[in-house]
Amino acid sequence: MNAKEQLIQYGLKMKNDCLVKANWGNLSIRVPQGFIISPSGMNYEDISIEDIVTLNLSGNIVEGFRKPSSEYLLHSEIYREFENINSVVHTHSTYASAFAVSRKEIPPIIEDMVQIAGGNIRVAEYALPGTGELAKNVIKAIEGRNACLLANHGLTGIGRNIEEAYKVCLIVEKSAQIAYISKNLGEPFILSDKDIEIMREYYLNSYGQK
């Protein structure tokens, strides 16, 4: 499966897994020319190979006839800043967005989240969607992590491939739900920095079929 086919597949998964509603959200994959990104305002069920837009790392269209996602600056900034990141997934999932509108980080209370995302999920300072200011705010908030919340907006997950970036978004959404529920049961226990470091190191270097 090539990169454009992957982008279509994961766009449909994002919709079917209720990480977005209607045609909101966006996703991209790094390619030799820069990155490919979902088109603006199209239903994920209607996107074909021809609709995928290719941009260079400056955010200029190099291939495709569609208007790219309005968040293309966010994607290009992430690719320029983090050379090891090859995919970006931006969702509006319910519980993560609830933390985003409350401008509260998701605490490091669940082992799978700290493994795949690196620790607590910070909130990027508010800026209007689609702006360079928002992109720069995300870079600050996502440093050392594989996800961050966008104030009053949603969630951005990043990864070494689209499978990982997408999985980050699923795990962070699940963790936000657990954090919300556990807060109603009592004060959740926070994992220690040392334990987070050990689990993150294990995930990056030993987890899975390596």
Kinemage of the C-alpha trace (Angstrom):
@kinemage 1
@onewidth
@group {chain A} dominant
@subgroup {mainchain}
@vectorlist {calphas} color= white
{ca met a 1} P 0.000 0.000 0.000
{ca asn a 2} L 1.468 3.359 -0.995
{ca ala a 3} L 1.381 6.536 1.091
{ca lys a 4} L -1.715 8.010 -0.581
{ca glu a 5} L -3.635 4.777 -0.089
{ca gln a 6} L -2.580 4.766 3.560
{ca leu a 7} L -3.793 8.334 3.987
{ca ile a 8} L -7.215 7.411 2.605
{ca gln a 9} L -7.392 4.276 4.767
{ca tyr a 10} L -6.547 6.112 7.991
{ca gly a 11} L -8.890 8.981 7.176
{ca leu a 12} L -11.732 6.461 7.031
{ca lys a 13} L -10.547 4.837 10.261
{ca met a 14} L -10.438 8.244 11.949
{ca lys a 15} L -14.083 8.832 11.005
{ca asn a 16} L -15.246 5.293 11.841
{ca asp a 17} L -13.479 5.318 15.219
{ca cys a 18} L -15.295 8.574 16.085
{ca leu a 19} L -12.106 10.602 16.435
{ca val a 20} L -13.737 13.202 14.173
{ca lys a 21} L -17.252 14.037 13.027
{ca ala a 22} L -18.241 14.867 9.442
{ca asn a 23} L -15.222 16.178 7.484
{ca trp a 24} L -13.217 17.784 10.301
{ca gly a 25} L -9.689 16.754 11.295
{ca asn a 26} L -6.751 16.102 8.981
{ca leu a 27} L -3.773 13.820 8.505
{ca ser a 28} L -0.524 13.703 6.576
{ca ile a 29} L 2.483 11.540 5.722
{ca arg a 30} L 6.038 12.631 4.951
{ca val a 31} L 7.181 11.818 1.389
{ca pro a 32} L 10.386 12.653 -0.559
{ca gln a 33} L 8.849 15.856 -2.019
{ca gly a 34} L 7.705 17.026 1.443
{ca phe a 35} L 4.396 15.617 2.677
{ca ile a 36} L 0.974 14.538 1.449
{ca ile a 37} L -2.096 15.821 3.278
{ca ser a 38} L -5.850 15.339 3.233
{ca pro a 39} L -7.827 17.877 1.176
{ca ser a 40} L -9.826 20.641 2.836
{ca gly a 41} L -13.497 20.074 3.630
{ca met a 42} L -14.023 16.760 1.837
{ca asn a 43} L -15.886 13.846 3.379
{ca tyr a 44} L -13.439 11.034 4.071
{ca glu a 45} L -15.679 8.586 2.203
{ca asp a 46} L -15.323 10.681 -0.954
{ca ile a 47} L -11.535 11.152 -1.014
{ca ser a 48} L -9.700 9.379 -3.837
{ca ile a 49} L -6.006 9.141 -4.753
{ca glu a 50} L -6.396 12.136 -7.082
{ca asp a 51} L -7.685 14.304 -4.216
{ca ile a 52} L -4.551 13.933 -2.080
{ca val a 53} L -2.361 17.041 -2.142
{ca thr a 54} L 1.461 17.034 -2.020
{ca leu a 55} L 3.244 20.014 -0.446
{ca asn a 56} L 6.886 20.822 0.126
{ca leu a 57} L 8.139 21.566 3.637
{ca ser a 58} L 7.526 25.277 3.066
{ca gly a 59} L 3.837 24.520 2.588
{ca asn a 60} L 3.685 25.119 -1.160
{ca ile a 61} L 1.666 22.762 -3.370
{ca val a 62} L 3.890 20.679 -5.648
{ca glu a 63} L 1.277 18.172 -6.824
{ca gly a 64} L -2.520 17.996 -6.829
{ca phe a 65} L -5.455 20.175 -7.764
{ca arg a 66} L -7.349 20.236 -4.466
{ca lys a 67} L -7.069 22.841 -1.727
{ca pro a 68} L -5.060 21.252 1.112
{ca ser a 69} L -6.261 21.039 4.690
{ca ser a 70} L -6.376 24.443 6.361
{ca glu a 71} L -3.943 23.114 8.980
{ca tyr a 72} L -1.137 22.511 6.473
{ca leu a 73} L 1.100 25.016 8.317
{ca leu a 74} L 0.845 22.916 11.471
{ca his a 75} L 1.937 19.824 9.563
{ca ser a 76} L 4.801 21.522 7.719
{ca glu a 77} L 6.131 23.061 10.946
{ca ile a 78} L 6.179 19.664 12.663
{ca tyr a 79} L 8.030 18.020 9.755
{ca arg a 80} L 10.609 20.806 9.651
{ca glu a 81} L 11.172 20.659 13.405
{ca phe a 82} L 11.255 16.890 13.980
{ca glu a 83} L 13.201 14.893 11.399
{ca asn a 84} L 12.197 11.536 12.911
{ca ile a 85} L 8.466 12.264 12.566
{ca asn a 86} L 6.852 10.920 9.402
{ca ser a 87} L 3.140 11.338 10.066
{ca val a 88} L 0.753 13.807 11.736
{ca val a 89} L -2.852 13.051 12.711
{ca his a 90} L -5.133 15.816 13.973
{ca thr a 91} L -8.435 14.804 15.598
{ca his a 92} L -11.350 16.357 17.456
{ca ser a 93} L -12.130 13.389 19.711
{ca thr a 94} L -14.570 14.046 22.538
{ca tyr a 95} L -12.655 13.509 25.788
{ca ala a 96} L -9.358 14.916 24.541
{ca ser a 97} L -11.250 17.969 23.279
{ca ala a 98} L -12.920 18.328 26.686
{ca phe a 99} L -9.475 18.646 28.256
{ca ala a 100} L -8.482 21.054 25.479
{ca val a 101} L -11.408 23.402 26.087
{ca ser a 102} L -10.748 23.272 29.834
{ca arg a 103} L -7.091 23.958 29.013
{ca lys a 104} L -5.984 21.164 31.320
{ca glu a 105} L -3.248 18.695 30.472
{ca ile a 106} L -3.971 14.962 30.487
{ca pro a 107} L -1.980 13.613 33.447
{ca pro a 108} L 0.442 10.673 33.135
{ca ile a 109} L -1.707 8.083 34.905
{ca ile a 110} L -1.919 5.273 32.326
{ca glu a 111} L 1.033 3.144 31.301
{ca asp a 112} L 0.226 2.758 27.597
{ca met a 113} L -0.139 6.536 27.175
{ca val a 114} L 3.215 7.364 28.730
{ca gln a 115} L 4.875 4.654 26.661
{ca ile a 116} L 3.584 5.809 23.296
{ca ala a 117} L 3.207 9.550 23.969
{ca gly a 118} L 6.095 10.131 26.369
{ca gly a 119} L 4.321 11.502 29.461
{ca asn a 120} L 1.683 14.100 30.274
{ca ile a 121} L -0.172 15.619 27.319
{ca arg a 122} L 0.305 19.385 27.417
{ca val a 123} L -2.005 22.060 26.042
{ca ala a 124} L -0.703 24.322 23.266
{ca glu a 125} L -1.517 27.977 23.864
{ca tyr a 126} L -4.575 29.164 21.958
{ca ala a 127} L -4.272 30.656 18.486
{ca leu a 128} L -6.703 30.760 15.595
{ca pro a 129} L -6.883 27.539 13.530
{ca gly a 130} L -4.775 27.334 10.408
{ca thr a 131} L -2.334 30.026 11.511
{ca gly a 132} L 1.429 30.006 11.779
{ca glu a 133} L 1.042 31.109 15.396
{ca leu a 134} L -0.890 27.943 16.223
{ca ala a 135} L 1.773 25.847 14.490
{ca lys a 136} L 4.533 27.420 16.599
{ca asn a 137} L 2.497 26.960 19.794
{ca val a 138} L 2.105 23.272 18.997
{ca ile a 139} L 5.862 22.852 18.512
{ca lys a 140} L 6.437 24.176 22.044
{ca ala a 141} L 3.768 21.975 23.624
{ca ile a 142} L 4.672 18.757 21.798
{ca glu a 143} L 8.422 18.904 22.516
{ca gly a 144} L 9.481 15.545 24.004
{ca arg a 145} L 6.025 14.068 23.401
{ca asn a 146} L 4.096 12.381 20.599
{ca ala a 147} L 0.914 14.366 21.227
{ca cys a 148} L -0.430 17.654 22.474
{ca leu a 149} L -3.810 19.286 22.943
{ca leu a 150} L -4.761 22.426 21.039
{ca ala a 151} L -6.632 24.814 23.334
{ca asn a 152} L -10.351 24.977 22.467
{ca his a 153} L -9.690 22.834 19.421
{ca gly a 154} L -8.585 19.197 19.609
{ca leu a 155} L -5.638 16.813 19.610
{ca thr a 156} L -2.545 16.352 17.450
{ca gly a 157} L -0.632 13.072 17.408
{ca ile a 158} L 2.680 12.430 15.671
{ca gly a 159} L 4.657 9.297 14.914
{ca arg a 160} L 7.404 7.554 13.011
{ca asn a 161} L 4.684 6.313 10.645
{ca ile a 162} L 0.949 6.838 10.249
{ca glu a 163} L 0.123 3.694 12.200
{ca glu a 164} L 1.961 5.050 15.225
{ca ala a 165} L 0.571 8.602 14.904
{ca tyr a 166} L -2.949 7.200 14.666
{ca lys a 167} L -2.416 4.863 17.603
{ca val a 168} L -1.198 7.826 19.662
{ca cys a 169} L -4.526 9.581 19.045
{ca leu a 170} L -6.521 6.502 20.027
{ca ile a 171} L -4.549 5.964 23.237
{ca val a 172} L -4.632 9.631 24.244
{ca glu a 173} L -8.412 9.759 23.728
{ca lys a 174} L -8.853 6.625 25.851
{ca ser a 175} L -6.553 8.101 28.515
{ca ala a 176} L -8.505 11.359 28.577
{ca gln a 177} L -11.677 9.380 29.213
{ca ile a 178} L -10.020 7.414 32.025
{ca ala a 179} L -8.618 10.626 33.533
{ca tyr a 180} L -12.087 12.179 33.532
{ca ile a 181} L -13.695 9.119 35.145
{ca ser a 182} L -10.936 8.602 37.703
{ca lys a 183} L -11.158 12.237 38.784
{ca asn a 184} L -14.789 11.610 39.672
{ca leu a 185} L -13.806 8.562 41.719
{ca gly a 186} L -11.088 10.408 43.593
{ca glu a 187} L -7.668 11.883 42.931
{ca pro a 188} L -5.854 9.704 40.354
{ca phe a 189} L -2.324 8.566 41.169
{ca ile a 190} L 0.375 10.040 38.922
{ca leu a 191} L 3.146 7.802 37.594
{ca ser a 192} L 6.625 8.831 38.680
{ca asp a 193} L 9.060 10.491 36.272
{ca lys a 194} L 11.427 7.545 36.716
{ca asp a 195} L 8.792 4.960 35.845
{ca ile a 196} L 7.689 7.026 32.845
{ca glu a 197} L 11.279 7.206 31.625
{ca ile a 198} L 11.719 3.424 31.954
{ca met a 199} L 8.480 2.642 30.142
{ca arg a 200} L 9.141 5.164 27.384
{ca glu a 201} L 12.621 3.745 26.813
{ca tyr a 202} L 11.174 0.237 26.661
{ca tyr a 203} L 8.545 1.259 24.119
{ca leu a 204} L 11.046 3.028 21.863
{ca asn a 205} L 13.732 0.361 21.926
{ca ser a 206} L 12.299 -3.017 22.962
{ca tyr a 207} L 8.508 -3.117 22.515
{ca gly a 208} L 7.036 -5.205 19.716
{ca gln a 209} L 8.699 -7.509 17.192
{ca lys a 210} L 12.073 -5.813 16.945
